[in-house]
Amino acid sequence: MTELLVTPKSLSHIETLIEKGADAFVIGEEKFGLRLAGEFNREDMKKAVEMIHDAGKKAYAAVNGIFHNYHIPALEDYIAFLHEIRVDRIIFGDPAVVMIVKQQENPIPLNWNAETLVTNHFQCNYWGRRGAKRAVLARELSLEEILNIKANSDVEIEVQVHGMTCMFQSKRMLLGNYYTFQDRQMKIQRNEAATDSQLLLYDEERDNKYPVFEDYNGTHIMSPNDICLIEELEPLFEAGVDSLKIDGVLQTEEYINVATAQYREAIDLYEEDPEAYEDEKFMLVDPIEAIQPEHRPFDEGFYYKQTVY
């Protein structure tokens, strides 16, 4: 069965998303995980795992930051804590996480997520031999590349099917000040519906607005469009892709709820009758489109086009 993976913003949001049909949840602290939809401290993590497990769902802890030597003591303590509360998976990008997890009694399985680096099946199988049970594929891959990796990988494959993607990350928190003080063409535009920490970088020439936010991990520039593959899931279903992710970073709880419900229906329709999905898939996007921010059009990412760097 295809897993529907979501990114909750709070404990109460987890309850709602369970009702909407989510199978698994990405939770964690921004000190250790990148671009989380919501912040979960240790007390929240413990409560979240209990809530998720009581519902028969899975909890994945995001520990996919890149760590310096001075981070290691805190990282070791956090990974020990995750083993105490028994999350189902630990998401990692830094090999330090693998080494620390291997030192634990009854190590928790790992999901390898190194963002743009996960681009071929040799990488997936390399980390599979070192403890990873899943590879989270780069968002810059075409459908053909995704299917080829799935066919040749010995680990589970996860694909993002909805939401914004990260185009650039810097550990420095200087971007907003740089453009503001230099009065460059790319200007910072505040999003009135967002918090003060969330900005839009406006490219006047292309009329694109790139969400920017700064957190413990630095500055992140996000895509101007949202991926939406709800009408294009059949090849992923046929190939047996293991997990479909809705990324809710910088989205409202309401938006994530609606997207989760619609993708749940898409998965259920296909598993009940592939023809039913084909007949109804074009209507599934309507409730999401109805609440889609006006400045963020949908696209298919690199699903049908070659990546241009």
ROKEPA-645248 format. One record per residue (C-alpha): residue in three letters; x, y negated, z negated. Coordinates in nm, 4 decimals. Example, Ala and Ser with C-alpha at 12.3 -4.5 7.8 and 13.67 -1.06 7.14 Angstrom:
@rest=ALA, c1=1.2300, c2=0.4500, c3=-0.7800
@rest=SER, c1=1.3670, c2=0.1060, c3=-0.7140
! end
This chain:
@rest=MET, c1=0.0000, c2=0.0000, c3=0.0000
@rest=THR, c1=0.1290, c2=-0.3466, c3=0.0903
@rest=GLU, c1=0.2092, c2=-0.5606, c3=-0.2131
@rest=LEU, c1=0.0746, c2=-0.9172, c3=-0.2399
@rest=LEU, c1=0.3360, c2=-1.1208, c3=-0.4287
@rest=VAL, c1=0.2551, c2=-1.4663, c3=-0.5659
@rest=THR, c1=0.4191, c2=-1.7462, c3=-0.7643
@rest=PRO, c1=0.2056, c2=-1.8628, c3=-1.0586
@rest=LYS, c1=0.2369, c2=-2.2025, c3=-1.2259
@rest=SER, c1=0.1234, c2=-2.1128, c3=-1.5805
@rest=LEU, c1=-0.0062, c2=-1.8361, c3=-1.8072
@rest=SER, c1=-0.3686, c2=-1.9281, c3=-1.7396
@rest=HIS, c1=-0.2909, c2=-1.9327, c3=-1.3689
@rest=ILE, c1=-0.1692, c2=-1.5726, c3=-1.3902
@rest=GLU, c1=-0.5106, c2=-1.4718, c3=-1.5246
@rest=THR, c1=-0.6821, c2=-1.6381, c3=-1.2297
@rest=LEU, c1=-0.4450, c2=-1.4868, c3=-0.9733
@rest=ILE, c1=-0.5035, c2=-1.1396, c3=-1.1156
@rest=GLU, c1=-0.8750, c2=-1.1949, c3=-1.0499
@rest=LYS, c1=-0.7924, c2=-1.3164, c3=-0.6975
@rest=GLY, c1=-0.6136, c2=-0.9896, c3=-0.6202
@rest=ALA, c1=-0.2409, c2=-1.0536, c3=-0.6632
@rest=ASP, c1=-0.0292, c2=-0.7415, c3=-0.7153
@rest=ALA, c1=0.2944, c2=-0.8946, c3=-0.8433
@rest=PHE, c1=0.4232, c2=-1.2235, c3=-0.9838
@rest=VAL, c1=0.7519, c2=-1.4170, c3=-0.9702
@rest=ILE, c1=0.8156, c2=-1.5876, c3=-1.3051
@rest=GLY, c1=1.1154, c2=-1.7324, c3=-1.4846
@rest=GLU, c1=1.3059, c2=-2.0363, c3=-1.6105
@rest=GLU, c1=1.4514, c2=-2.2897, c3=-1.3670
@rest=LYS, c1=1.7821, c2=-2.2613, c3=-1.5557
@rest=PHE, c1=1.8204, c2=-1.9164, c3=-1.4002
@rest=GLY, c1=1.5805, c2=-1.9070, c3=-1.1041
@rest=LEU, c1=1.5584, c2=-2.1205, c3=-0.7914
@rest=ARG, c1=1.2553, c2=-2.3253, c3=-0.6860
@rest=LEU, c1=0.9987, c2=-2.1750, c3=-0.9205
@rest=ALA, c1=0.6352, c2=-2.2762, c3=-0.8842
@rest=GLY, c1=0.6040, c2=-2.2895, c3=-1.2633
@rest=GLU, c1=0.8345, c2=-2.2963, c3=-1.5650
@rest=PHE, c1=0.8065, c2=-2.0048, c3=-1.8107
@rest=ASN, c1=1.0086, c2=-2.0245, c3=-2.1322
@rest=ARG, c1=1.0890, c2=-1.7109, c3=-2.3267
@rest=GLU, c1=0.7669, c2=-1.7104, c3=-2.5251
@rest=ASP, c1=0.5682, c2=-1.7592, c3=-2.2031
@rest=MET, c1=0.7701, c2=-1.4870, c3=-2.0302
@rest=LYS, c1=0.6855, c2=-1.2379, c3=-2.3024
@rest=LYS, c1=0.3153, c2=-1.3268, c3=-2.2908
@rest=ALA, c1=0.3132, c2=-1.3216, c3=-1.9106
@rest=VAL, c1=0.4688, c2=-0.9756, c3=-1.8884
@rest=GLU, c1=0.2170, c2=-0.8374, c3=-2.1388
@rest=MET, c1=-0.0723, c2=-0.9956, c3=-1.9490
@rest=ILE, c1=0.0521, c2=-0.8726, c3=-1.6119
@rest=HIS, c1=0.1179, c2=-0.5186, c3=-1.7350
@rest=ASP, c1=-0.2202, c2=-0.4985, c3=-1.9105
@rest=ALA, c1=-0.3775, c2=-0.5653, c3=-1.5698
@rest=GLY, c1=-0.1674, c2=-0.2927, c3=-1.4060
@rest=LYS, c1=0.0350, c2=-0.5475, c3=-1.2056
@rest=LYS, c1=0.4102, c2=-0.6170, c3=-1.1807
@rest=ALA, c1=0.6265, c2=-0.8975, c3=-1.3175
@rest=TYR, c1=0.9451, c2=-1.0023, c3=-1.1377
@rest=ALA, c1=1.1913, c2=-1.2310, c3=-1.3155
@rest=ALA, c1=1.3742, c2=-1.4839, c3=-1.0980
@rest=VAL, c1=1.7475, c2=-1.4865, c3=-1.1807
@rest=ASN, c1=1.8579, c2=-1.5876, c3=-0.8316
@rest=GLY, c1=2.0647, c2=-1.8931, c3=-0.9140
@rest=ILE, c1=2.4356, c2=-1.9224, c3=-0.8355
@rest=PHE, c1=2.6288, c2=-1.9160, c3=-1.1612
@rest=HIS, c1=2.9597, c2=-2.0646, c3=-1.2755
@rest=ASN, c1=3.1809, c2=-1.9072, c3=-1.5411
@rest=TYR, c1=3.0348, c2=-2.1284, c3=-1.8115
@rest=HIS, c1=2.6859, c2=-1.9953, c3=-1.7297
@rest=ILE, c1=2.7782, c2=-1.6325, c3=-1.7973
@rest=PRO, c1=2.7180, c2=-1.6167, c3=-2.1764
@rest=ALA, c1=2.3675, c2=-1.7622, c3=-2.1357
@rest=LEU, c1=2.3057, c2=-1.5351, c3=-1.8359
@rest=GLU, c1=2.4076, c2=-1.2257, c3=-2.0329
@rest=ASP, c1=2.1724, c2=-1.3226, c3=-2.3153
@rest=TYR, c1=1.8852, c2=-1.3885, c3=-2.0735
@rest=ILE, c1=1.9271, c2=-1.0568, c3=-1.8934
@rest=ALA, c1=1.9300, c2=-0.8763, c3=-2.2298
@rest=PHE, c1=1.6045, c2=-1.0579, c3=-2.3119
@rest=LEU, c1=1.4480, c2=-0.9471, c3=-1.9816
@rest=HIS, c1=1.5326, c2=-0.5886, c3=-2.0728
@rest=GLU, c1=1.3659, c2=-0.6338, c3=-2.4109
@rest=ILE, c1=1.0387, c2=-0.7501, c3=-2.2555
@rest=ARG, c1=1.0800, c2=-0.5006, c3=-1.9666
@rest=VAL, c1=1.0053, c2=-0.6989, c3=-1.6547
@rest=ASP, c1=0.9573, c2=-0.4709, c3=-1.3545
@rest=ARG, c1=1.2278, c2=-0.6264, c3=-1.1344
@rest=ILE, c1=1.5043, c2=-0.8839, c3=-1.1605
@rest=ILE, c1=1.5493, c2=-1.1036, c3=-0.8537
@rest=PHE, c1=1.9164, c2=-1.1851, c3=-0.7922
@rest=GLY, c1=2.1456, c2=-1.3576, c3=-0.5453
@rest=ASP, c1=2.4686, c2=-1.3674, c3=-0.7439
@rest=PRO, c1=2.6657, c2=-1.0410, c3=-0.7929
@rest=ALA, c1=2.7249, c2=-1.1461, c3=-1.1542
@rest=VAL, c1=2.3652, c2=-1.0462, c3=-1.2229
@rest=VAL, c1=2.4288, c2=-0.6981, c3=-1.0825
@rest=MET, c1=2.7340, c2=-0.6491, c3=-1.3042
@rest=ILE, c1=2.5513, c2=-0.7618, c3=-1.6185
@rest=VAL, c1=2.2400, c2=-0.5545, c3=-1.5438
@rest=LYS, c1=2.4552, c2=-0.2427, c3=-1.4984
@rest=GLN, c1=2.5801, c2=-0.2875, c3=-1.8547
@rest=GLN, c1=2.2277, c2=-0.2591, c3=-1.9960
@rest=GLU, c1=2.0701, c2=0.0561, c3=-2.1286
@rest=ASN, c1=1.8061, c2=0.1708, c3=-1.8778
@rest=PRO, c1=1.8852, c2=-0.1048, c3=-1.6207
@rest=ILE, c1=1.5926, c2=-0.2830, c3=-1.4582
@rest=PRO, c1=1.5718, c2=-0.2418, c3=-1.0769
@rest=LEU, c1=1.6882, c2=-0.5368, c3=-0.8691
@rest=ASN, c1=1.5446, c2=-0.7363, c3=-0.5782
@rest=TRP, c1=1.8163, c2=-0.8969, c3=-0.3671
@rest=ASN, c1=1.7277, c2=-1.2535, c3=-0.2673
@rest=ALA, c1=2.0147, c2=-1.4599, c3=-0.1265
@rest=GLU, c1=1.7935, c2=-1.6887, c3=0.0831
@rest=THR, c1=1.9396, c2=-1.7462, c3=0.4334
@rest=LEU, c1=2.2019, c2=-1.4717, c3=0.3923
@rest=VAL, c1=1.9652, c2=-1.1741, c3=0.4172
@rest=THR, c1=1.9744, c2=-1.1318, c3=0.7939
@rest=ASN, c1=2.0633, c2=-0.7684, c3=0.8794
@rest=HIS, c1=2.0051, c2=-0.4151, c3=0.7562
@rest=PHE, c1=2.3726, c2=-0.3555, c3=0.6743
@rest=GLN, c1=2.3468, c2=-0.6227, c3=0.4029
@rest=CYS, c1=2.0250, c2=-0.4714, c3=0.2710
@rest=ASN, c1=2.1763, c2=-0.1235, c3=0.2492
@rest=TYR, c1=2.5021, c2=-0.2562, c3=0.1005
@rest=TRP, c1=2.3173, c2=-0.4044, c3=-0.1952
@rest=GLY, c1=2.0861, c2=-0.1041, c3=-0.2037
@rest=ARG, c1=2.3858, c2=0.1146, c3=-0.2830
@rest=ARG, c1=2.4698, c2=-0.1249, c3=-0.5671
@rest=GLY, c1=2.1352, c2=-0.1195, c3=-0.7422
@rest=ALA, c1=1.8946, c2=-0.3257, c3=-0.5326
@rest=LYS, c1=1.5590, c2=-0.1647, c3=-0.4621
@rest=ARG, c1=1.4394, c2=-0.4464, c3=-0.2363
@rest=ALA, c1=1.5734, c2=-0.7096, c3=0.0019
@rest=VAL, c1=1.3967, c2=-1.0449, c3=0.0401
@rest=LEU, c1=1.4511, c2=-1.1370, c3=0.4040
@rest=ALA, c1=1.5658, c2=-1.4795, c3=0.5202
@rest=ARG, c1=1.2830, c2=-1.7035, c3=0.6402
@rest=GLU, c1=1.4762, c2=-1.7813, c3=0.9592
@rest=LEU, c1=1.4253, c2=-1.4352, c3=1.1120
@rest=SER, c1=1.2077, c2=-1.3562, c3=1.4124
@rest=LEU, c1=0.9431, c2=-1.0843, c3=1.4069
@rest=GLU, c1=1.1699, c2=-0.8626, c3=1.6172
@rest=GLU, c1=1.4531, c2=-0.9014, c3=1.3670
@rest=ILE, c1=1.2219, c2=-0.8301, c3=1.0718
@rest=LEU, c1=1.0937, c2=-0.5108, c3=1.2310
@rest=ASN, c1=1.4465, c2=-0.3969, c3=1.3185
@rest=ILE, c1=1.5692, c2=-0.4532, c3=0.9632
@rest=LYS, c1=1.2699, c2=-0.2667, c3=0.8185
@rest=ALA, c1=1.3269, c2=0.0289, c3=1.0524
@rest=ASN, c1=1.6927, c2=0.0601, c3=0.9521
@rest=SER, c1=1.6882, c2=-0.0242, c3=0.5820
@rest=ASP, c1=1.6937, c2=0.2145, c3=0.2879
@rest=VAL, c1=1.5350, c2=-0.0408, c3=0.0537
@rest=GLU, c1=1.1989, c2=-0.2123, c3=0.0281
@rest=ILE, c1=1.1526, c2=-0.5211, c3=0.2443
@rest=GLU, c1=0.9826, c2=-0.8431, c3=0.1347
@rest=VAL, c1=0.8712, c2=-1.1143, c3=0.3789
@rest=GLN, c1=0.7336, c2=-1.4591, c3=0.3032
@rest=VAL, c1=0.4064, c2=-1.5066, c3=0.4886
@rest=HIS, c1=0.2812, c2=-1.8362, c3=0.3497
@rest=GLY, c1=0.4110, c2=-2.1630, c3=0.2064
@rest=MET, c1=0.7006, c2=-2.4025, c3=0.2457
@rest=THR, c1=1.0631, c2=-2.2979, c3=0.2759
@rest=CYS, c1=1.3881, c2=-2.4515, c3=0.1575
@rest=MET, c1=1.5979, c2=-2.6100, c3=0.4323
@rest=PHE, c1=1.8822, c2=-2.7425, c3=0.2186
@rest=GLN, c1=2.0075, c2=-2.7284, c3=-0.1395
@rest=SER, c1=2.2796, c2=-2.9265, c3=-0.3124
@rest=LYS, c1=2.3791, c2=-2.8905, c3=-0.6741
@rest=ARG, c1=2.4141, c2=-3.2686, c3=-0.6831
@rest=MET, c1=2.1163, c2=-3.4895, c3=-0.7699
@rest=LEU, c1=2.2206, c2=-3.7847, c3=-0.5575
@rest=LEU, c1=2.0122, c2=-3.7630, c3=-0.2427
@rest=GLY, c1=1.7301, c2=-3.9954, c3=-0.3398
@rest=ASN, c1=1.9630, c2=-4.2676, c3=-0.4623
@rest=TYR, c1=2.1831, c2=-4.2369, c3=-0.1542
@rest=TYR, c1=1.9057, c2=-4.3034, c3=0.0949
@rest=THR, c1=1.7329, c2=-4.5652, c3=-0.1190
@rest=PHE, c1=2.0422, c2=-4.7771, c3=-0.1734
@rest=GLN, c1=2.1773, c2=-4.7361, c3=0.1790
@rest=ASP, c1=1.8403, c2=-4.8257, c3=0.3351
@rest=ARG, c1=1.8875, c2=-4.5566, c3=0.5970
@rest=GLN, c1=1.6324, c2=-4.4408, c3=0.8534
@rest=MET, c1=1.5425, c2=-4.1488, c3=0.6271
@rest=LYS, c1=1.3527, c2=-4.3156, c3=0.3443
@rest=ILE, c1=1.2221, c2=-4.1714, c3=0.0214
@rest=GLN, c1=0.8432, c2=-4.1848, c3=0.0059
@rest=ARG, c1=0.6727, c2=-4.1048, c3=-0.3225
@rest=ASN, c1=0.3872, c2=-3.8591, c3=-0.3082
@rest=GLU, c1=0.1072, c2=-4.0126, c3=-0.5140
@rest=ALA, c1=-0.0450, c2=-3.6728, c3=-0.5791
@rest=ALA, c1=0.2814, c2=-3.5321, c3=-0.7132
@rest=THR, c1=0.4920, c2=-3.5950, c3=-1.0178
@rest=ASP, c1=0.7689, c2=-3.8526, c3=-1.0236
@rest=SER, c1=1.0233, c2=-3.5770, c3=-0.9654
@rest=GLN, c1=0.8672, c2=-3.4867, c3=-0.6279
@rest=LEU, c1=0.9496, c2=-3.7036, c3=-0.3284
@rest=LEU, c1=0.8930, c2=-3.7001, c3=0.0461
@rest=LEU, c1=1.1864, c2=-3.7680, c3=0.2764
@rest=TYR, c1=1.0289, c2=-3.9402, c3=0.5767
@rest=ASP, c1=1.1869, c2=-3.9014, c3=0.9209
@rest=GLU, c1=1.0283, c2=-4.1877, c3=1.1133
@rest=GLU, c1=1.1683, c2=-4.0744, c3=1.4490
@rest=ARG, c1=1.0029, c2=-3.7304, c3=1.4341
@rest=ASP, c1=0.7195, c2=-3.8307, c3=1.1984
@rest=ASN, c1=0.8137, c2=-3.5460, c3=0.9651
@rest=LYS, c1=0.7853, c2=-3.5582, c3=0.5875
@rest=TYR, c1=1.0229, c2=-3.3311, c3=0.3989
@rest=PRO, c1=0.9372, c2=-3.2627, c3=0.0334
@rest=VAL, c1=1.2350, c2=-3.3252, c3=-0.1943
@rest=PHE, c1=1.2654, c2=-3.2392, c3=-0.5590
@rest=GLU, c1=1.5439, c2=-3.2266, c3=-0.8098
@rest=ASP, c1=1.5676, c2=-2.9835, c3=-1.0992
@rest=TYR, c1=1.8305, c2=-2.8063, c3=-1.3071
@rest=ASN, c1=1.9719, c2=-2.6482, c3=-0.9899
@rest=GLY, c1=2.0156, c2=-2.9771, c3=-0.8018
@rest=THR, c1=1.8428, c2=-3.1272, c3=-0.4970
@rest=HIS, c1=1.6193, c2=-2.9255, c3=-0.2662
@rest=ILE, c1=1.4845, c2=-3.0361, c3=0.0738
@rest=MET, c1=1.1848, c2=-2.8351, c3=0.1914
@rest=SER, c1=1.0376, c2=-2.7723, c3=0.5358
@rest=PRO, c1=0.7927, c2=-3.0274, c3=0.6837
@rest=ASN, c1=0.5485, c2=-2.7483, c3=0.7768
@rest=ASP, c1=0.3992, c2=-2.4531, c3=0.5892
@rest=ILE, c1=0.4377, c2=-2.0987, c3=0.7176
@rest=CYS, c1=0.0987, c2=-1.9342, c3=0.7710
@rest=LEU, c1=0.0995, c2=-1.5782, c3=0.9074
@rest=ILE, c1=-0.2455, c2=-1.4632, c3=0.7983
@rest=GLU, c1=-0.3462, c2=-1.4108, c3=1.1633
@rest=GLU, c1=-0.0185, c2=-1.2352, c3=1.2506
@rest=LEU, c1=0.0131, c2=-0.9641, c3=0.9855
@rest=GLU, c1=-0.0625, c2=-0.6555, c3=1.1941
@rest=PRO, c1=0.2993, c2=-0.5907, c3=1.3067
@rest=LEU, c1=0.4158, c2=-0.6162, c3=0.9438
@rest=PHE, c1=0.1437, c2=-0.3754, c3=0.8319
@rest=GLU, c1=0.2286, c2=-0.1292, c3=1.1088
@rest=ALA, c1=0.5996, c2=-0.1426, c3=1.0248
@rest=GLY, c1=0.5298, c2=-0.0736, c3=0.6582
@rest=VAL, c1=0.6760, c2=-0.3988, c3=0.5231
@rest=ASP, c1=0.6498, c2=-0.3470, c3=0.1488
@rest=SER, c1=0.5709, c2=-0.6924, c3=0.0130
@rest=LEU, c1=0.4121, c2=-1.0113, c3=0.1480
@rest=LYS, c1=0.4909, c2=-1.3267, c3=-0.0481
@rest=ILE, c1=0.2910, c2=-1.6455, c3=-0.0883
@rest=ASP, c1=0.5279, c2=-1.9168, c3=-0.2089
@rest=GLY, c1=0.3402, c2=-2.1768, c3=-0.4103
@rest=VAL, c1=0.6261, c2=-2.4142, c3=-0.4876
@rest=LEU, c1=0.4984, c2=-2.7761, c3=-0.4928
@rest=GLN, c1=0.1409, c2=-2.6545, c3=-0.4379
@rest=THR, c1=-0.1568, c2=-2.6886, c3=-0.6732
@rest=GLU, c1=-0.3062, c2=-2.3953, c3=-0.8614
@rest=GLU, c1=-0.6235, c2=-2.4317, c3=-0.6557
@rest=TYR, c1=-0.4283, c2=-2.4045, c3=-0.3322
@rest=ILE, c1=-0.2417, c2=-2.0916, c3=-0.4482
@rest=ASN, c1=-0.5715, c2=-1.9384, c3=-0.5641
@rest=VAL, c1=-0.7362, c2=-1.9850, c3=-0.2252
@rest=ALA, c1=-0.4336, c2=-1.8558, c3=-0.0326
@rest=THR, c1=-0.4106, c2=-1.5507, c3=-0.2592
@rest=ALA, c1=-0.7783, c2=-1.4655, c3=-0.2145
@rest=GLN, c1=-0.7567, c2=-1.4934, c3=0.1652
@rest=TYR, c1=-0.4409, c2=-1.2823, c3=0.1997
@rest=ARG, c1=-0.5923, c2=-1.0264, c3=-0.0388
@rest=GLU, c1=-0.8886, c2=-1.0017, c3=0.1957
@rest=ALA, c1=-0.6557, c2=-0.9672, c3=0.4959
@rest=ILE, c1=-0.4656, c2=-0.6784, c3=0.3359
@rest=ASP, c1=-0.7836, c2=-0.5039, c3=0.2228
@rest=LEU, c1=-0.9470, c2=-0.5411, c3=0.5640
@rest=TYR, c1=-0.6512, c2=-0.3851, c3=0.7409
@rest=GLU, c1=-0.6163, c2=-0.0988, c3=0.4944
@rest=GLU, c1=-0.9870, c2=-0.0236, c3=0.5241
@rest=ASP, c1=-1.0022, c2=-0.0602, c3=0.9033
@rest=PRO, c1=-0.7365, c2=-0.2266, c3=1.1239
@rest=GLU, c1=-1.0046, c2=-0.3243, c3=1.3746
@rest=ALA, c1=-1.1931, c2=-0.5106, c3=1.1021
@rest=TYR, c1=-0.8835, c2=-0.7196, c3=1.0357
@rest=GLU, c1=-0.8460, c2=-0.7929, c3=1.4079
@rest=ASP, c1=-1.2093, c2=-0.9036, c3=1.4279
@rest=GLU, c1=-1.2011, c2=-1.1317, c3=1.1237
@rest=LYS, c1=-0.8419, c2=-1.2548, c3=1.0934
@rest=PHE, c1=-0.9055, c2=-1.5831, c3=1.2761
@rest=MET, c1=-1.1653, c2=-1.6824, c3=1.0160
@rest=LEU, c1=-0.9500, c2=-1.5952, c3=0.7167
@rest=VAL, c1=-0.7408, c2=-1.9089, c3=0.7539
@rest=ASP, c1=-1.0392, c2=-2.1476, c3=0.7409
@rest=PRO, c1=-1.0644, c2=-2.1835, c3=0.3595
@rest=ILE, c1=-0.6899, c2=-2.2531, c3=0.3395
@rest=GLU, c1=-0.7011, c2=-2.5053, c3=0.6232
@rest=ALA, c1=-0.9837, c2=-2.6841, c3=0.4446
@rest=ILE, c1=-0.7503, c2=-2.7758, c3=0.1557
@rest=GLN, c1=-0.4216, c2=-2.7942, c3=0.3470
@rest=PRO, c1=-0.2410, c2=-3.1292, c3=0.2894
@rest=GLU, c1=-0.2848, c2=-3.3488, c3=0.5957
@rest=HIS, c1=0.0880, c2=-3.4187, c3=0.6324
@rest=ARG, c1=0.1788, c2=-3.0458, c3=0.6265
@rest=PRO, c1=0.0686, c2=-2.8646, c3=0.9451
@rest=PHE, c1=0.0796, c2=-2.4869, c3=0.9672
@rest=ASP, c1=0.3287, c2=-2.3029, c3=1.1845
@rest=GLU, c1=0.4687, c2=-1.9516, c3=1.2196
@rest=GLY, c1=0.8200, c2=-2.0390, c3=1.1094
@rest=PHE, c1=1.0714, c2=-1.8516, c3=1.3235
@rest=TYR, c1=0.8384, c2=-1.5543, c3=1.3708
@rest=TYR, c1=0.8214, c2=-1.6039, c3=1.7477
@rest=LYS, c1=1.1166, c2=-1.8322, c3=1.8143
@rest=GLN, c1=1.4924, c2=-1.8211, c3=1.7853
@rest=THR, c1=1.6606, c2=-2.0025, c3=1.5005
@rest=VAL, c1=1.8466, c2=-2.3158, c3=1.6033
@rest=TYR, c1=2.1080, c2=-2.4337, c3=1.3544
! end
